[in-house]
Every structure is written in structure tokens, then in C-alpha cells.
Amino acid sequence: GQSLEQPSEVTAVEGAIVQINCTYQTSGFYGLSWYQQHDGGAPTFLSYNALDGLEETGRFSSFLSRSDSYGYLLLQELQMKDSASYFCVGGGAAGNKLTFGGGTRVLVKP
Amino acid sequence: GAVVSQHPSWVICKSGTSVKIECRSLDFQATTMFWYRQFPKQSLMLMATSNEGSKATYEQGVEKDKFLINHASLTLSTLTVTSAHPEDSSFYICSARTAGGPYNEQFFGPGTRLTVL
């Protein structure tokens, strides 16, 4: 099985940078991904790391260190619309099942 | 991009009744779909994996006789909550994966909010 730990909540101001850390324990590793979910909405895919290193997509970047069982999502130049919950997600193989972390609620203030 | 729809978006029912939720992949074929449940301010919990043309695979602790899943075609999976009780009130979300996409990328439906009175 898998378990993923991430902070429950982060508050920051517009324009700031936020890093959401995720540590995981898994019997088999098939990559770490990140999803964003606004209140009442569907989760949307942000990024995926299969190998160590940094993946950059616009203002968002994701990092993975398999040796440390650790990853993070970096949100830069925060905007009000970035207020949402962010989930680190493990899995993919073995039937493509995804396991969601507890989620980090990001609140962006003016 | 890949679009997944769900119907209904919300439903209120009386305790003891059954409710069916549909999940459709609109512009792609999905041999596998997934059903999740999400309680307020909590994470998504996988309930079951729905496979086209075969029985669903349920996660530990999920009652297969209570949550009936049917994946009759490559674009449609249904979840029926039988004999619903207030504790079944939750946000139910389905997802599907397209062939060839990033391994962990799944496309989620907009969710169905179920309230059992």
C-alpha cells in the first residue's frame, strides 16, 4: 500500500512563493503527481514526476527525490485563484490506481 | 482535452432508497474508470476500480453489495448506492485515464453531491 503525508494548510500573500512538501511510504513506486482542487470542483492534474529532479510548468514546479521518498510542489507568483487544495498523489501502475495524500489547503490573501 | 462528465451533479434522497450516478468519458474511450468518495475537507478515497466488461475491483472496507458498479461500455460507468443512509452522504467523483497520457494523469468528473435525508 501507499501513504502520503503533506501539511494540512498553508497561508500566503499574493505574489509570494509557497512550497508544499510531501513524504511518502510505498511498497512500490510509480511516480508522484500533484492535483489541484477548488472547493466543490473536480481535481485537475498539475504535474507528474517519475524520475528525480525538477519539472517546471509555468508558475508551478514539482520536485522528486526517490532516495528520500520526498517531493514538493512549488507555487510561484501566487495569485488569488491559486487558493485551493493541493494533493500529492502516488501510484499509477498496478491497475493505474492513484492514492491521494491528505491534501494541503492553500489560502492566498491580498 | 479529455472530458469526463457525471450525472446528476447533486441529488437528495430519502433513507433506504437507491441512487444511480453516471460517469461518462465524452471524447475518449476508457477501459478503466475509478470511483472516489470525498467527505468535506478531506481527501479523495478510492472506492473501486471499474473495468469495462468485467467486475469492479473494490478497495478494502467498501461494501460491494452496497455500492454497485457497472461498466457496460467504453464510455460509461455507473455507481448505484443501494439502500442509502445518511452516512452515505458525500461527494462522489469518478475519473478515467486516457491511453498514452502521463502515467499518473487521470481526468476527473465534476462530482456528484449526494445528500441522504
Interface residues (C-beta under 8 A of the other chain):
Chain A: Y30 G31 L32 S33 G40 G41 A42 P43 T44 F45 Y48 A50 F87 V89 G91 G92 A93 G95 N96 K97 L98 T99 F100 G101 G102 G103 R105
Chain B: V4 T32 F34 K41 Q42 S43 L44 M45 L46 T49 T57 I93 S95 R97 P102 Y103 N104 E105 Q106 F107 F108 G109 P110 G111
